Amino acid sequence: MTRPKNQGNSQPRWLFPFVVTVIFCLSVLPLGRLAVTGIVSAMQGGAHQLLSDPALWQAVYDTLTTSFFGMIAAVVLGGGFALLLTLFDVRGKAALGFLFMLPTMIPPQVTALSWIGMTGPSSTLLKALGLAPPLGSPQPLYSIGGIALLYGVQNAALVYLSLRAGLLALPRDGVEAARLSGASSWQVLKDVILPLSLPGFAAGAAIAFVSCVGNFGIPAILGIPASIYTLPTLIYSKFSSFGPGTFADVSLLSAMIAILSVAGLAVEERVLRGRDYRVIGLSGQVAVFRLGSWRWFAEIALWLTILIILVMPLTALVASSLAPAYGVPLSSSTATIQAYEEILFRQTVTRTAFTNSVTLSLTTAFGLLAATVLTGYFLVRGRSRFAPVIGALAEIPYALPGIVLAVAFILVFAAPVPVIGISIYGTIWIILIAYFSSFFAVSLKPVMSAFRQLDPSLEEAARLSGARFGRRLADILVPLVAPAAGASVILVFLIACNELTISALLWSAGTQTLGVVIYNLDDSGSFNLASALSVLVVIMVVVMMLALELMAKRLPKGVVPWRS
């Protein structure tokens, strides 16, 4: 009796080479090319010239300062929301959590524009309310503090998600034991819950710091007008004044950004080293503390925070888009939809940007899905000893700042592709490939979550009945992971459609994306046009998030970020 082919392994032989090839092209090749260029430049003396430039060290200082204080703001804001919404009997938790996530999902350049429209002497909204500072007063956001503040608003939800996940895993029996021993609610919070929540705080702070280090949109709009350069905006300025040593310089600058990002994560690991945070007991439900007469105060504080960080800036953005020009007070006689007509019907560049962003985002979302379904299946069901390494390599491009990834792909495709001799530098294809690399992990995680929840006996029964891998994939696996796959498509589309950091370095005439056009419109002084385009982007973000919210009940746990 002959043994059926592949009886001991349900995966086809071509799957491992396929996954390795994908990871090599999207992660190993670009990052390896970046590392080689930086090392060669350093060995040839390029590092000495760059390191002796005072502008570099000023940019490093500004990067560290804004990122550190932005991290602090994110921890205070996100930590407060996580504690109140998870541990206390606050009403409207679902709505508050959803709204608190919005600033993180909104592109950073839109966040910067909305806050500019809300503050300063030229604010359309403040002028309409009669609260604008006198003309000639400085714009307070064009400063280190302004950049750090918006970093905190942009990244507070990252701390919220990290800490909330830790709070939901706390042992409810341990908390109840402390209460039965006579501990007050404050003592339980101080002596039991907060110490056990330190890993969530540390992880959220580290993620927020890394995100601040790599942020381009906020320091580009708030910092460059005030001659404040962080490392990402310094790279952008060097590309703008392209010279013979540009590639070497930006490789070294990108390496510095990567080092700062790794250092931030290393500090997190150092904070937690030597401490044992293993939890014994039932988890998944935390104690709810009753606020009593303080509940109204807590709810007012939460909704007031949402008003300040979300509602007021977006209201100012809408007001700026309806004004005929930046700084003109908004009234019934001055309000106009001319800016919307301009960007939708007259401006060729905005129509091109809409087409490019939607096309790139849809192609990225669906193209990645085909690769991540196979990769996710391999990582979850496979028995390869290389699976952990492959999983880690898939995560690295998303973890690195987008500006680093953009530089890596410029270095890979600056010359024509070997063998075929075709150059994609300066075309939309290089942006697409960079998107594939950056958002691969975003597409992979929901699919892997779905595969982990599938009962392998279903596929095993089909395999023993003689069904080949393709048949099992089409009839069993894909239908069962379809909800998670749909969420993956929406998440990738949502993030890619509003992306700026990668495309800021890779775009050329005709390949502008929405993020690039918003930045360029603001840079050229067309604040009302930039605001109108930003309003449309925010509407699109809200629609996509609502679609995910409606799908949430059918999705594996953890796929929708703001859901428990």
ChimeraX attribute file (.defattr): number of C-alpha atoms within 10 A of each C-alpha:
attribute: neighborCount
match mode: 1-to-1
recipient: residues
	/A:1	3
	/A:2	4
	/A:3	7
	/A:4	9
	/A:5	10
	/A:6	12
	/A:7	12
	/A:8	8
	/A:9	12
	/A:10	17
	/A:11	17
	/A:12	13
	/A:13	10
	/A:14	8
	/A:15	15
	/A:16	18
	/A:17	10
	/A:18	14
	/A:19	19
	/A:20	15
	/A:21	13
	/A:22	17
	/A:23	21
	/A:24	17
	/A:25	14
	/A:26	21
	/A:27	25
	/A:28	18
	/A:29	15
	/A:30	25
	/A:31	22
	/A:32	14
	/A:33	18
	/A:34	26
	/A:35	17
	/A:36	13
	/A:37	20
	/A:38	23
	/A:39	17
	/A:40	14
	/A:41	19
	/A:42	18
	/A:43	11
	/A:44	11
	/A:45	10
	/A:46	17
	/A:47	18
	/A:48	12
	/A:49	10
	/A:50	18
	/A:51	14
	/A:52	10
	/A:53	10
	/A:54	10
	/A:55	15
	/A:56	17
	/A:57	15
	/A:58	15
	/A:59	18
	/A:60	20
	/A:61	15
	/A:62	21
	/A:63	26
	/A:64	18
	/A:65	18
	/A:66	26
	/A:67	27
	/A:68	23
	/A:69	20
	/A:70	31
	/A:71	30
	/A:72	20
	/A:73	23
	/A:74	29
	/A:75	29
	/A:76	17
	/A:77	20
	/A:78	28
	/A:79	25
	/A:80	17
	/A:81	26
	/A:82	25
	/A:83	18
	/A:84	19
	/A:85	23
	/A:86	23
	/A:87	20
	/A:88	18
	/A:89	18
	/A:90	19
	/A:91	13
	/A:92	11
	/A:93	16
	/A:94	13
	/A:95	9
	/A:96	18
	/A:97	21
	/A:98	15
	/A:99	19
	/A:100	25
	/A:101	22
	/A:102	20
	/A:103	21
	/A:104	18
	/A:105	20
	/A:106	22
	/A:107	25
	/A:108	28
	/A:109	27
	/A:110	28
	/A:111	28
	/A:112	24
	/A:113	26
	/A:114	25
	/A:115	23
	/A:116	26
	/A:117	30
	/A:118	24
	/A:119	21
	/A:120	24
	/A:121	21
	/A:122	24
	/A:123	27
	/A:124	30
	/A:125	27
	/A:126	21
	/A:127	19
	/A:128	14
	/A:129	12
	/A:130	10
	/A:131	13
	/A:132	19
	/A:133	16
	/A:134	10
	/A:135	10
	/A:136	9
	/A:137	11
	/A:138	14
	/A:139	17
	/A:140	15
	/A:141	21
	/A:142	20
	/A:143	20
	/A:144	22
	/A:145	15
	/A:146	22
	/A:147	27
	/A:148	26
	/A:149	20
	/A:150	26
	/A:151	32
	/A:152	30
	/A:153	23
	/A:154	29
	/A:155	29
	/A:156	31
	/A:157	29
	/A:158	25
	/A:159	30
	/A:160	30
	/A:161	24
	/A:162	22
	/A:163	28
	/A:164	26
	/A:165	18
	/A:166	19
	/A:167	25
	/A:168	18
	/A:169	17
	/A:170	24
	/A:171	21
	/A:172	18
	/A:173	16
	/A:174	19
	/A:175	18
	/A:176	14
	/A:177	12
	/A:178	16
	/A:179	14
	/A:180	10
	/A:181	8
	/A:182	10
	/A:183	15
	/A:184	12
	/A:185	17
	/A:186	11
	/A:187	13
	/A:188	20
	/A:189	18
	/A:190	12
	/A:191	13
	/A:192	16
	/A:193	22
	/A:194	15
	/A:195	12
	/A:196	21
	/A:197	21
	/A:198	17
	/A:199	20
	/A:200	21
	/A:201	23
	/A:202	22
	/A:203	23
	/A:204	27
	/A:205	32
	/A:206	26
	/A:207	21
	/A:208	28
	/A:209	30
	/A:210	24
	/A:211	23
	/A:212	29
	/A:213	30
	/A:214	26
	/A:215	26
	/A:216	27
	/A:217	25
	/A:218	24
	/A:219	32
	/A:220	26
	/A:221	25
	/A:222	25
	/A:223	22
	/A:224	18
	/A:225	13
	/A:226	15
	/A:227	11
	/A:228	20
	/A:229	26
	/A:230	31
	/A:231	29
	/A:232	26
	/A:233	25
	/A:234	21
	/A:235	24
	/A:236	20
	/A:237	14
	/A:238	15
	/A:239	16
	/A:240	11
	/A:241	8
	/A:242	11
	/A:243	10
	/A:244	7
	/A:245	11
	/A:246	14
	/A:247	23
	/A:248	22
	/A:249	24
	/A:250	26
	/A:251	26
	/A:252	23
	/A:253	24
	/A:254	28
	/A:255	17
	/A:256	15
	/A:257	24
	/A:258	19
	/A:259	12
	/A:260	19
	/A:261	22
	/A:262	16
	/A:263	15
	/A:264	21
	/A:265	18
	/A:266	12
	/A:267	14
	/A:268	19
	/A:269	15
	/A:270	12
	/A:271	13
	/A:272	14
	/A:273	9
	/A:274	8
	/A:275	9
	/A:276	8
	/A:277	12
	/A:278	8
	/A:279	12
	/A:280	11
	/A:281	11
	/A:282	13
	/A:283	15
	/A:284	13
	/A:285	15
	/A:286	20
	/A:287	22
	/A:288	15
	/A:289	16
	/A:290	13
	/A:291	15
	/A:292	8
	/A:293	8
	/A:294	9
	/A:295	15
	/A:296	13
	/A:297	10
	/A:298	18
	/A:299	19
	/A:300	11
	/A:301	13
	/A:302	18
	/A:303	15
	/A:304	13
	/A:305	15
	/A:306	18
	/A:307	15
	/A:308	12
	/A:309	20
	/A:310	20
	/A:311	15
	/A:312	17
	/A:313	23
	/A:314	24
	/A:315	18
	/A:316	23
	/A:317	30
	/A:318	21
	/A:319	27
	/A:320	34
	/A:321	29
	/A:322	25
	/A:323	27
	/A:324	19
	/A:325	18
	/A:326	20
	/A:327	20
	/A:328	18
	/A:329	23
	/A:330	23
	/A:331	16
	/A:332	6
	/A:333	8
	/A:334	12
	/A:335	16
	/A:336	16
	/A:337	12
	/A:338	16
	/A:339	24
	/A:340	21
	/A:341	13
	/A:342	15
	/A:343	17
	/A:344	16
	/A:345	11
	/A:346	12
	/A:347	13
	/A:348	12
	/A:349	18
	/A:350	22
	/A:351	17
	/A:352	17
	/A:353	21
	/A:354	20
	/A:355	16
	/A:356	19
	/A:357	22
	/A:358	19
	/A:359	15
	/A:360	22
	/A:361	25
	/A:362	19
	/A:363	17
	/A:364	25
	/A:365	28
	/A:366	19
	/A:367	15
	/A:368	23
	/A:369	22
	/A:370	12
	/A:371	17
	/A:372	26
	/A:373	21
	/A:374	18
	/A:375	27
	/A:376	24
	/A:377	20
	/A:378	20
	/A:379	21
	/A:380	15
	/A:381	17
	/A:382	17
	/A:383	11
	/A:384	11
	/A:385	8
	/A:386	12
	/A:387	19
	/A:388	11
	/A:389	9
	/A:390	18
	/A:391	16
	/A:392	12
	/A:393	17
	/A:394	25
	/A:395	20
	/A:396	17
	/A:397	25
	/A:398	18
	/A:399	18
	/A:400	20
	/A:401	25
	/A:402	27
	/A:403	26
	/A:404	26
	/A:405	24
	/A:406	24
	/A:407	25
	/A:408	26
	/A:409	24
	/A:410	22
	/A:411	19
	/A:412	19
	/A:413	17
	/A:414	14
	/A:415	13
	/A:416	13
	/A:417	13
	/A:418	9
	/A:419	6
	/A:420	7
	/A:421	9
	/A:422	11
	/A:423	15
	/A:424	16
	/A:425	21
	/A:426	18
	/A:427	15
	/A:428	20
	/A:429	15
	/A:430	21
	/A:431	26
	/A:432	18
	/A:433	15
	/A:434	26
	/A:435	29
	/A:436	26
	/A:437	25
	/A:438	27
	/A:439	23
	/A:440	28
	/A:441	22
	/A:442	21
	/A:443	32
	/A:444	25
	/A:445	19
	/A:446	28
	/A:447	29
	/A:448	24
	/A:449	19
	/A:450	23
	/A:451	24
	/A:452	15
	/A:453	12
	/A:454	13
	/A:455	9
	/A:456	12
	/A:457	9
	/A:458	12
	/A:459	19
	/A:460	15
	/A:461	12
	/A:462	16
	/A:463	18
	/A:464	12
	/A:465	9
	/A:466	14
	/A:467	15
	/A:468	15
	/A:469	16
	/A:470	11
	/A:471	13
	/A:472	19
	/A:473	17
	/A:474	11
	/A:475	14
	/A:476	14
	/A:477	21
	/A:478	16
	/A:479	11
	/A:480	16
	/A:481	21
	/A:482	15
	/A:483	20
	/A:484	28
	/A:485	28
	/A:486	19
	/A:487	25
	/A:488	26
	/A:489	23
	/A:490	21
	/A:491	24
	/A:492	25
	/A:493	26
	/A:494	25
	/A:495	19
	/A:496	25
	/A:497	26
	/A:498	26
	/A:499	24
	/A:500	28
	/A:501	26
	/A:502	24
	/A:503	24
	/A:504	23
	/A:505	20
	/A:506	23
	/A:507	19
	/A:508	14
	/A:509	9
	/A:510	14
	/A:511	21
	/A:512	27
	/A:513	30
	/A:514	27
	/A:515	29
	/A:516	22
	/A:517	22
	/A:518	26
	/A:519	21
	/A:520	17
	/A:521	17
	/A:522	17
	/A:523	15
	/A:524	9
	/A:525	12
	/A:526	16
	/A:527	27
	/A:528	26
	/A:529	29
	/A:530	28
	/A:531	30
	/A:532	27
	/A:533	26
	/A:534	28
	/A:535	21
	/A:536	12
	/A:537	22
	/A:538	21
	/A:539	12
	/A:540	16
	/A:541	21
	/A:542	16
	/A:543	13
	/A:544	17
	/A:545	21
	/A:546	13
	/A:547	13
	/A:548	20
	/A:549	17
	/A:550	10
	/A:551	15
	/A:552	20
	/A:553	12
	/A:554	11
	/A:555	21
	/A:556	20
	/A:557	16
	/A:558	14
	/A:559	22
	/A:560	20
	/A:561	17
	/A:562	21
	/A:563	14
	/A:564	15
